[in-house]
């Protein structure tokens, strides 16, 4: 059983369902990426996981497509505003400037 599934099922029985979302990034061999940049990509990946409804892991390096693991929770339409904010924050971080 996947860790986040076990956490969700266990806490749901106790009437306080929790979800686990993670974002990972790494430097690929072709591009020597510095730690702050990798951290920024990891945060953007976490924002992406949360924006997709949470309870999942997103793994992506700078030059790769994102890989998604988990994500069986269905998001509702009420989270549109927070999804927009998460997406905008991710874009700002990836561009390295504040708007």
KOLRO-114216 format. One record per residue: residue in three letters; x, y, z of N, C-alpha, C in turn. Coordinates in steps of 0.05 Angstrom, whole numbers. Example, Ala and Ser with C-alpha at 12.3 -4.5 7.8 and 13.67 -1.06 7.14 Angstrom:
# KOLRO-114216
ATOM  aa   n.xx   n.yy   n.zz  ca.xx  ca.yy  ca.zz   c.xx   c.yy   c.zz
ATOM ALA    264   -114    156    246    -90    156    264    -66    156
ATOM SER    257    -45    142    273    -21    143    258      1    157
This chain:
# KOLRO-114216
ATOM  aa   n.xx   n.yy   n.zz  ca.xx  ca.yy  ca.zz   c.xx   c.yy   c.zz
ATOM UNK     17    -24      0      0      0      0     18     25      0
ATOM UNK     10     44    -15     25     69    -17     22     85      9
ATOM UNK     43     98     18     43    112     43     20    132     46
ATOM UNK     16    149     26     -4    169     28    -32    157     28
ATOM UNK    -36    134     16    -62    121     16    -68    111     45
ATOM UNK    -47     99     57    -50     89     84    -56    112    104
ATOM UNK    -42    134    101    -47    157    118    -76    167    114
ATOM UNK    -85    171     89   -112    180     84   -133    162     96
ATOM UNK   -130    135     91   -150    116    101   -150    115    131
ATOM UNK   -127    116    144   -126    114    173   -138    139    186
ATOM UNK   -131    163    176   -141    188    188   -171    192    181
ATOM UNK   -180    182    158   -208    185    151   -226    170    171
ATOM UNK   -217    147    181   -232    132    200   -234    147    227
ATOM UNK   -216    165    231   -216    181    256   -228    208    252
ATOM UNK   -241    213    230   -255    238    224   -237    262    221
ATOM UNK   -212    259    214   -195    281    206   -177    272    184
ATOM UNK   -188    269    160   -172    259    137   -150    278    130
ATOM UNK   -126    267    128   -102    282    120    -94    272     92
ATOM UNK    -81    290     78    -69    282     52    -39    289     53
ATOM UNK    -24    276     36      5    280     35     12    288      6
ATOM UNK     25    311      3     33    320    -23     63    327    -21
ATOM UNK     78    319    -42    107    324    -43    115    332    -71
ATOM UNK    135    349    -72    147    357    -97    177    352    -96
ATOM UNK    187    338   -116    216    332   -117    227    342   -143
ATOM UNK    252    351   -142    267    359   -166    296    351   -162
ATOM UNK    311    349   -184    339    341   -183    353    353   -207
ATOM UNK    379    353   -205    395    363   -227    400    340   -246
ATOM UNK    395    345   -272    402    324   -292    431    327   -299
ATOM UNK    442    306   -311    471    306   -317    480    326   -337
ATOM UNK    462    334   -355    468    352   -377    470    381   -367
ATOM UNK    456    387   -346    454    415   -337    461    416   -307
ATOM UNK    483    427   -300    491    430   -272    474    452   -259
ATOM UNK    453    445   -246    435    463   -233    444    468   -205
ATOM UNK    444    493   -195    451    499   -168    429    493   -149
ATOM UNK    436    489   -123    416    482   -103    392    500   -101
ATOM UNK    395    527   -101    371    544    -99    352    540   -122
ATOM UNK    363    535   -146    346    530   -169    331    504   -167
ATOM UNK    345    483   -157    332    457   -153    310    460   -132
ATOM UNK    315    475   -110    295    479    -90    271    494   -101
ATOM UNK    276    512   -118    254    527   -131    236    509   -148
ATOM UNK    249    491   -163    234    471   -179    218    452   -161
ATOM UNK    230    444   -139    217    426   -120    192    439   -109
ATOM UNK    194    465   -101    171    480    -91    149    482   -112
ATOM UNK    158    488   -137    138    489   -159    124    463   -163
ATOM UNK    139    441   -160    127    414   -163    107    409   -140
ATOM UNK    114    418   -116     95    415    -94     70    431    -99
ATOM UNK     73    456   -109     50    472   -116     33    459   -137
ATOM UNK     46    446   -156     31    431   -177     15    408   -165
ATOM UNK     28    393   -147     14    371   -134    -10    380   -118
ATOM UNK     -7    402   -104    -30    414    -89    -51    424   -107
ATOM UNK    -43    437   -129    -63    448   -148    -78    426   -162
ATOM UNK    -67    402   -164    -81    380   -177    -99    364   -157
ATOM UNK   -102    375   -133   -120    362   -114   -105    350    -90
ATOM UNK    -79    350    -90    -64    340    -67    -63    310    -67
ATOM UNK    -51    300    -45    -48    271    -41    -33    257    -63
ATOM UNK    -11    270    -72      5    259    -93     33    270    -92
ATOM UNK     50    258   -108     78    265   -110     84    273   -139
ATOM UNK     98    296   -143    106    305   -169    137    305   -170
ATOM UNK    149    291   -190    178    290   -193    184    301   -221
ATOM UNK    202    321   -221    210    333   -247    236    347   -244
ATOM UNK    254    345   -264    278    361   -265    272    384   -284
ATOM UNK    291    401   -288    287    425   -305    280    418   -333
ATOM UNK    292    397   -344    289    391   -372    271    366   -378
ATOM UNK    255    358   -359    238    334   -363    209    341   -358
ATOM UNK    192    323   -368    163    325   -362    159    315   -333
ATOM UNK    138    325   -321    131    317   -294    121    289   -293
ATOM UNK    128    274   -272    117    248   -267    100    250   -242
ATOM UNK     76    239   -243     57    241   -222     52    214   -209
ATOM UNK     52    213   -183     46    188   -168     24    194   -148
ATOM UNK      5    176   -147    -18    180   -129    -39    197   -142
ATOM UNK    -52    214   -126    -72    232   -136    -99    221   -141
ATOM UNK   -109    204   -122   -135    192   -126   -157    209   -113
ATOM UNK   -149    230    -99   -169    248    -88   -180    266   -110
ATOM UNK   -206    269   -112   -217    286   -132   -221    314   -121
ATOM UNK   -211    333   -135   -214    361   -126   -242    371   -133
ATOM UNK   -252    390   -118   -278    401   -124   -274    428   -137
ATOM UNK   -295    439   -149   -293    464   -163   -288    488   -146
ATOM UNK   -291    484   -119   -288    506   -101   -259    515    -98
ATOM UNK   -241    498   -107   -212    504   -103   -200    519   -127
ATOM UNK   -216    529   -145   -206    541   -169   -188    565   -163
ATOM UNK   -196    582   -144   -180    605   -137   -153    597   -126
ATOM UNK   -152    577   -108   -126    569    -97   -109    556   -119
ATOM UNK   -121    541   -137   -106    529   -159    -93    551   -176
ATOM UNK   -108    572   -181    -97    594   -197    -74    607   -183
ATOM UNK    -77    611   -156    -55    623   -141    -31    605   -140
ATOM UNK    -35    579   -137    -13    560   -137      2    560   -164
ATOM UNK    -13    560   -185     -1    561   -212     15    586   -217
ATOM UNK      3    609   -208     16    635   -212     42    636   -195
ATOM UNK     41    626   -170     64    626   -153     86    609   -165
ATOM UNK     79    586   -176     99    568   -189    112    581   -212
ATOM UNK     97    595   -228    108    609   -252    127    631   -243
ATOM UNK    119    646   -222    137    667   -212    163    655   -202
ATOM UNK    162    633   -187    187    621   -177    204    611   -200
ATOM UNK    192    599   -219    208    588   -242    220    610   -258
ATOM UNK    207    633   -260    218    655   -275    239    671   -259
ATOM UNK    240    665   -233    260    679   -215    255    708   -210
ATOM UNK    230    716   -212    225    744   -206    197    746   -193
ATOM UNK    193    768   -179    167    772   -167    151    792   -183
ATOM UNK    125    788   -184    109    806   -200     89    821   -182
